[in-house]
Amino acid sequence: MIFSLGSLQLKSNLFLSPLAGYTNLPFRLVIREIGGVDLCTTDLVNARSLLEQNSKALKLIESNEQDSPLSVQLFGGVKEEMRDAAIILVEKGVDSIDVNMGCPVPKVTKTGGGASMMTELPKTQELIRAMVDAVDVPITAKMRLGWDDQNLTAPDLARALEDAGVAAVFVHGRTRAQGFDGSVNLDGIRKVVEAVENIPVIGNGDVTTPEAAAHMIEKTGCDGISAGRGAFYNPWIFLHTQNFLQSGELPPEPSFDERMRVLRRHYDLMVEVFGEERGSMQFRKVAPWYSKRFGPVKPFNLAMVRISSRIDFEKAVADYLEWRKPFLDDQGELLARYQLPPMVASFMQEEDEHQAKQRTKIAVPKGPVEVW
Ligand SMILES: Cc1cc2nc3c(=O)[nH]c(=O)nc-3n(C[C@H](O)[C@H](O)[C@H](O)COP(=O)(O)O)c2cc1C
């Protein structure tokens, strides 16, 4: 499938939504290797920090040849800074630049960036125009439906930004005031689709299965979807969604061996990008998402949240593969519970308690967004 994002021809209409702290280079490479996605976006980067060559900002935009095509997401409310940061990014070879207009965190909105951009249409339009005029890569905007239920400005903003030259808009179907509460308002996304004339609108929010992606496209008429948390819970989501949209068929779930292979690959990339100790420590929060579909897993998770080196990682994997054997049949498939030998079955209560305590969702801030 070819998807036109301004001058950029993409192979997929499925996108990785930025998740600060998660959508780093190793994760982007993992999902690119699995497939189904083309343009991926970095975590949000402060335009001013980039201009100051702040080392943390530079680390956020770290990329390589395989991490392509790449969009960097900028935030900031100062036109000149956003424009100059865009110029720097293009000099570095970035393929597209996304402007954050949805972040509800006061630290970001107070600077005139993030969701506050949805409240000042003329100023936002001018800022985007300055960026579009300064660079020849597509500029996109990622917004929510509005500041709150009384100010659902997304349709007007999207239209104004189309006039200013954005190549596409990404819409998370919640308001700033909603944070991550409640459900995604598909009707709100549809209004944005109806408001623009030619540019694509990408729907976003709570897409965690291929069926949810198809449902969003059907109900809103959007041109594609982006997934953030869903991609982290299930890195196969883009490949499976692409298959599902094309054929109506859901591919089989990846095998245990395939999940383990990708987990290992993710670990290797974390070490490559962040160094052995930091990469290992950061992998502590990654491994439990893979292991959710491993079956009995308590000792693995307990070992993984303590790793600080490759030796620790390899030992955790090897010990787990050994521990898991009694749960398997001759073909290496998990036995049903009733088939487990009594000694092994006795682990299961402990295992159930462990799994009940595991996070089922990526932590999001709670309570009124004003105090996040
Ligand atoms: C932990 C976390 C970090 C996020 N960081 C960003 C970010 O840096 N930039 C941004 O535009 N949105 C960010 N978002 C919002 C997501 O991109 C996305 O719009 C939202 O999570 C809804 O989509 P999803 O249900 O597919 O995750 C973040 C969300 C979460 C949960």
The ligand as a Tripos MOL2 file, in Angstrom:
@<TRIPOS>MOLECULE
LIG
   31    33     1     0     0
SMALL
NO_CHARGES

@<TRIPOS>ATOM
      1 C1          3.5810    6.9360   28.5770 C.3       1 LIG1
      2 C2          3.0490    7.7890   27.4590 C.ar      1 LIG1
      3 C3          3.8760    8.7100   26.8300 C.ar      1 LIG1
      4 C4          3.4010    9.5060   25.7840 C.ar      1 LIG1
      5 N1          4.2460   10.3770   25.1660 N.ar      1 LIG1
      6 C5          3.8010   11.1130   24.1040 C.ar      1 LIG1
      7 C6          4.6680   11.9840   23.3980 C.ar      1 LIG1
      8 O1          5.8640   12.0850   23.6810 O.2       1 LIG1
      9 N2          4.1370   12.7180   22.3730 N.ar      1 LIG1
     10 C7          2.8070   12.6250   22.0130 C.ar      1 LIG1
     11 O2          2.3770   13.2940   21.0740 O.2       1 LIG1
     12 N3          1.9870   11.7840   22.6540 N.ar      1 LIG1
     13 C8          2.4520   11.0260   23.6760 C.ar      1 LIG1
     14 N4          1.6010   10.1630   24.2850 N.ar      1 LIG1
     15 C9          0.2570    9.9680   23.7330 C.3       1 LIG1
     16 C10         0.2720    8.8440   22.7130 C.3       1 LIG1
     17 O3          1.0670    9.1460   21.5810 O.3       1 LIG1
     18 C11        -1.1370    8.5200   22.2040 C.3       1 LIG1
     19 O4         -1.7010    9.6640   21.6010 O.3       1 LIG1
     20 C12        -2.0500    8.0520   23.3260 C.3       1 LIG1
     21 O5         -1.3680    7.1810   24.2040 O.3       1 LIG1
     22 C13        -3.2750    7.3360   22.7570 C.3       1 LIG1
     23 O6         -2.8870    6.3340   21.8490 O.3       1 LIG1
     24 P1         -2.6530    4.7950   22.2790 P.3       1 LIG1
     25 O7         -3.9160    4.3660   23.0050 O.co2     1 LIG1
     26 O8         -2.4180    4.0870   20.9880 O.co2     1 LIG1
     27 O9         -1.4740    4.7510   23.2070 O.co2     1 LIG1
     28 C14         2.0500    9.3810   25.3560 C.ar      1 LIG1
     29 C15         1.2270    8.4520   25.9970 C.ar      1 LIG1
     30 C16         1.7050    7.6510   27.0250 C.ar      1 LIG1
     31 C17         0.7870    6.6400   27.6610 C.3       1 LIG1
@<TRIPOS>BOND
     1     1     2 1
     2     2     3 ar
     3     2    30 ar
     4     3     4 ar
     5     4     5 ar
     6     4    28 ar
     7     5     6 ar
     8     6     7 ar
     9     6    13 1
    10     7     8 2
    11     7     9 ar
    12     9    10 ar
    13    10    11 2
    14    10    12 ar
    15    12    13 ar
    16    13    14 ar
    17    14    15 1
    18    14    28 ar
    19    15    16 1
    20    16    17 1
    21    16    18 1
    22    18    19 1
    23    18    20 1
    24    20    21 1
    25    20    22 1
    26    22    23 1
    27    23    24 1
    28    24    25 2
    29    24    26 1
    30    24    27 1
    31    28    29 ar
    32    29    30 ar
    33    30    31 1
@<TRIPOS>SUBSTRUCTURE
     1 LIG1         1 GROUP 0 **** ****
